[in-house]
Amino acid sequence: AMEDPFDADEKDPAKSRAIESCLWELNALEEHYHPAVSSMAKGCGMEDNKTLQHDLDQFLVHTYKSLFDQERQRGNNKRKIKVPLTFHKPKGLFAEGDV
């Protein structure tokens, strides 16, 4: 097994050896369900001096809920038929008397 050289405890980013890391996390994010996350991960490492730089502060404000709401809203604008996501809010993991 190969050991990742990245030192997460190092305070100085230049000494953290991050550039030597295998960046396996990016491989996983390339398969992310959300298209924006997937395309950003696929673009990492492919930058050159002509590539637009992203302002990461715009991405740090998102949560899973905000991404979900954004996709749901975008989907609602495309769909003519509304499909319910759930029928009722569950009151627990098991039905009463089921356990």
ROTORGU-227690 format. One record per residue (C-alpha): residue number from 1; residue in one letter; x, z, y. Coordinates in nm, 2 decimals. Example, Ala and Ser with C-alpha at 12.3 -4.5 7.8 and 13.67 -1.06 7.14 Angstrom:
REM ROTORGU-227690
@resi:1; resn:A; u:1.23; w:0.78; v:-0.45
@resi:2; resn:S; u:1.37; w:0.71; v:-0.11
END
This chain:
REM ROTORGU-227690
@resi:1; resn:A; u:0.00; w:0.00; v:0.00
@resi:2; resn:M; u:0.12; w:-0.08; v:0.35
@resi:3; resn:E; u:0.13; w:0.19; v:0.61
@resi:4; resn:D; u:0.01; w:0.12; v:0.96
@resi:5; resn:P; u:0.29; w:0.19; v:1.21
@resi:6; resn:F; u:0.05; w:0.28; v:1.49
@resi:7; resn:D; u:0.10; w:0.63; v:1.62
@resi:8; resn:A; u:-0.23; w:0.76; v:1.76
@resi:9; resn:D; u:-0.07; w:1.08; v:1.87
@resi:10; resn:E; u:0.18; w:0.91; v:2.10
@resi:11; resn:K; u:0.08; w:0.96; v:2.47
@resi:12; resn:D; u:0.28; w:0.66; v:2.60
@resi:13; resn:P; u:0.10; w:0.34; v:2.49
@resi:14; resn:A; u:0.43; w:0.15; v:2.50
@resi:15; resn:K; u:0.58; w:0.38; v:2.24
@resi:16; resn:S; u:0.26; w:0.39; v:2.02
@resi:17; resn:R; u:0.37; w:0.09; v:1.82
@resi:18; resn:A; u:0.02; w:-0.05; v:1.85
@resi:19; resn:I; u:0.15; w:-0.41; v:1.87
@resi:20; resn:E; u:0.29; w:-0.36; v:1.52
@resi:21; resn:S; u:-0.04; w:-0.24; v:1.38
@resi:22; resn:C; u:-0.23; w:-0.45; v:1.12
@resi:23; resn:L; u:-0.54; w:-0.42; v:1.33
@resi:24; resn:W; u:-0.76; w:-0.40; v:1.02
@resi:25; resn:E; u:-1.05; w:-0.27; v:1.23
@resi:26; resn:L; u:-1.07; w:-0.61; v:1.40
@resi:27; resn:N; u:-1.12; w:-0.78; v:1.07
@resi:28; resn:A; u:-1.41; w:-0.55; v:1.00
@resi:29; resn:L; u:-1.56; w:-0.61; v:1.35
@resi:30; resn:E; u:-1.54; w:-0.99; v:1.30
@resi:31; resn:E; u:-1.82; w:-0.94; v:1.05
@resi:32; resn:H; u:-2.03; w:-0.72; v:1.28
@resi:33; resn:Y; u:-2.41; w:-0.78; v:1.29
@resi:34; resn:H; u:-2.41; w:-0.81; v:1.66
@resi:35; resn:P; u:-2.29; w:-1.16; v:1.77
@resi:36; resn:A; u:-2.12; w:-1.03; v:2.09
@resi:37; resn:V; u:-1.91; w:-0.78; v:1.90
@resi:38; resn:S; u:-1.82; w:-1.04; v:1.63
@resi:39; resn:S; u:-1.72; w:-1.30; v:1.88
@resi:40; resn:M; u:-1.51; w:-1.05; v:2.09
@resi:41; resn:A; u:-1.33; w:-0.94; v:1.77
@resi:42; resn:K; u:-1.26; w:-1.30; v:1.66
@resi:43; resn:G; u:-1.11; w:-1.38; v:2.01
@resi:44; resn:C; u:-0.87; w:-1.09; v:2.00
@resi:45; resn:G; u:-0.51; w:-1.21; v:1.97
@resi:46; resn:M; u:-0.61; w:-1.57; v:2.05
@resi:47; resn:E; u:-0.57; w:-1.53; v:2.43
@resi:48; resn:D; u:-0.33; w:-1.74; v:2.63
@resi:49; resn:N; u:-0.27; w:-1.77; v:3.00
@resi:50; resn:K; u:-0.57; w:-1.99; v:3.04
@resi:51; resn:T; u:-0.81; w:-1.75; v:2.87
@resi:52; resn:L; u:-1.04; w:-1.55; v:3.10
@resi:53; resn:Q; u:-0.98; w:-1.18; v:3.07
@resi:54; resn:H; u:-1.28; w:-0.95; v:3.00
@resi:55; resn:D; u:-1.35; w:-0.65; v:3.20
@resi:56; resn:L; u:-1.38; w:-0.39; v:2.93
@resi:57; resn:D; u:-1.57; w:-0.15; v:3.15
@resi:58; resn:Q; u:-1.87; w:-0.37; v:3.11
@resi:59; resn:F; u:-1.86; w:-0.32; v:2.74
@resi:60; resn:L; u:-1.80; w:0.06; v:2.74
@resi:61; resn:V; u:-2.14; w:0.13; v:2.89
@resi:62; resn:H; u:-2.32; w:0.00; v:2.58
@resi:63; resn:T; u:-2.45; w:0.21; v:2.29
@resi:64; resn:Y; u:-2.61; w:0.09; v:1.97
@resi:65; resn:K; u:-2.95; w:0.16; v:2.12
@resi:66; resn:S; u:-2.88; w:-0.05; v:2.43
@resi:67; resn:L; u:-2.75; w:-0.34; v:2.21
@resi:68; resn:F; u:-3.05; w:-0.31; v:1.99
@resi:69; resn:D; u:-3.29; w:-0.30; v:2.28
@resi:70; resn:Q; u:-3.11; w:-0.60; v:2.44
@resi:71; resn:E; u:-3.14; w:-0.80; v:2.12
@resi:72; resn:R; u:-3.50; w:-0.70; v:2.06
@resi:73; resn:Q; u:-3.59; w:-0.81; v:2.42
@resi:74; resn:R; u:-3.41; w:-1.14; v:2.37
@resi:75; resn:G; u:-3.59; w:-1.19; v:2.04
@resi:76; resn:N; u:-3.93; w:-1.11; v:2.20
@resi:77; resn:N; u:-3.87; w:-1.38; v:2.46
@resi:78; resn:K; u:-3.81; w:-1.64; v:2.18
@resi:79; resn:R; u:-4.09; w:-1.54; v:1.94
@resi:80; resn:K; u:-4.45; w:-1.62; v:1.98
@resi:81; resn:I; u:-4.56; w:-1.39; v:1.70
@resi:82; resn:K; u:-4.48; w:-1.02; v:1.74
@resi:83; resn:V; u:-4.36; w:-0.86; v:1.42
@resi:84; resn:P; u:-4.38; w:-0.48; v:1.40
@resi:85; resn:L; u:-4.06; w:-0.30; v:1.33
@resi:86; resn:T; u:-4.23; w:0.01; v:1.19
@resi:87; resn:F; u:-4.58; w:0.11; v:1.12
@resi:88; resn:H; u:-4.56; w:0.48; v:1.20
@resi:89; resn:K; u:-4.29; w:0.73; v:1.29
@resi:90; resn:P; u:-4.18; w:0.91; v:0.97
@resi:91; resn:K; u:-4.23; w:1.29; v:0.97
@resi:92; resn:G; u:-3.96; w:1.35; v:0.72
@resi:93; resn:L; u:-3.76; w:1.20; v:0.43
@resi:94; resn:F; u:-4.02; w:1.29; v:0.17
@resi:95; resn:A; u:-4.40; w:1.29; v:0.17
@resi:96; resn:E; u:-4.56; w:1.63; v:0.15
@resi:97; resn:G; u:-4.58; w:1.76; v:-0.21
@resi:98; resn:D; u:-4.34; w:1.48; v:-0.33
@resi:99; resn:V; u:-4.05; w:1.72; v:-0.39
END
